[in-house]
Amino acid sequence: MQQRIIAVCDRKIAAKGPEVGLSFYAFFANRNDDPELLMEAAEWWIRTHQLDHFEKAVRIRAMVSAEAASG
């Protein structure tokens, strides 16, 4: 999942610039794509980090990259 998030963030930033925002839904083709993984992403986004619905892609990429590097 971490690689998917980083790749999506990279694509969005390349297409729309560093100010682009996204929600955790951006990492899925649709909400039924992988419901368990969607709920895991929602838990990480909402409960663990208490992020707003839309966050800057650069911030999400940095958070995920830091987590991947640490463990």
C-alpha positions in Angstrom: 0.0 0.0 0.0 2.8 2.4 0.8 4.2 2.1 -2.7 0.8 2.7 -4.2 0.3 5.9 -2.1 3.7 7.3 -3.0 3.1 6.5 -6.7 -0.3 8.2 -6.7 1.1 11.2 -4.9 3.9 11.5 -7.3 1.5 11.4 -10.3 -0.8 14.0 -8.8 2.0 16.3 -7.9 3.6 15.9 -11.4 0.2 16.7 -13.1 -1.1 19.5 -10.9 1.8 20.8 -8.8 2.9 20.7 -5.2 -0.3 22.3 -3.9 -2.6 19.5 -5.1 -4.8 17.9 -2.5 -6.2 14.5 -2.3 -8.2 12.2 -0.1 -7.5 8.5 0.8 -10.1 7.6 -1.9 -7.5 8.6 -4.5 -5.6 5.4 -3.9 -8.4 3.2 -5.0 -10.2 2.6 -8.4 -13.5 2.7 -6.5 -14.7 2.0 -3.0 -15.3 -1.6 -3.8 -11.9 -2.2 -5.2 -10.5 -3.6 -2.0 -12.8 -2.8 1.0 -10.5 -4.1 3.7 -7.5 -2.1 2.4 -9.8 0.9 2.0 -10.8 0.7 5.6 -7.1 0.3 6.6 -6.3 3.5 4.7 -9.3 5.3 6.2 -8.1 4.2 9.7 -4.6 5.5 9.1 -5.9 8.7 7.6 -8.7 9.5 10.0 -8.0 7.8 13.4 -4.3 7.5 13.4 -3.3 10.9 12.0 -6.6 12.9 12.2 -6.1 14.3 8.8 -8.7 16.5 7.0 -10.6 15.0 4.1 -8.3 16.6 1.6 -4.6 16.9 2.4 -1.6 18.1 0.3 -0.1 15.2 -1.7 3.4 16.3 -0.7 2.5 16.0 3.0 1.0 12.5 2.5 4.0 11.4 0.4 6.4 12.6 3.1 4.5 10.9 5.9 4.3 7.6 4.1 7.9 7.8 3.0 9.0 8.4 6.6 6.9 5.5 7.9 8.4 3.2 5.2 11.9 4.2 6.1 11.4 3.6 9.8 9.9 0.3 9.6 
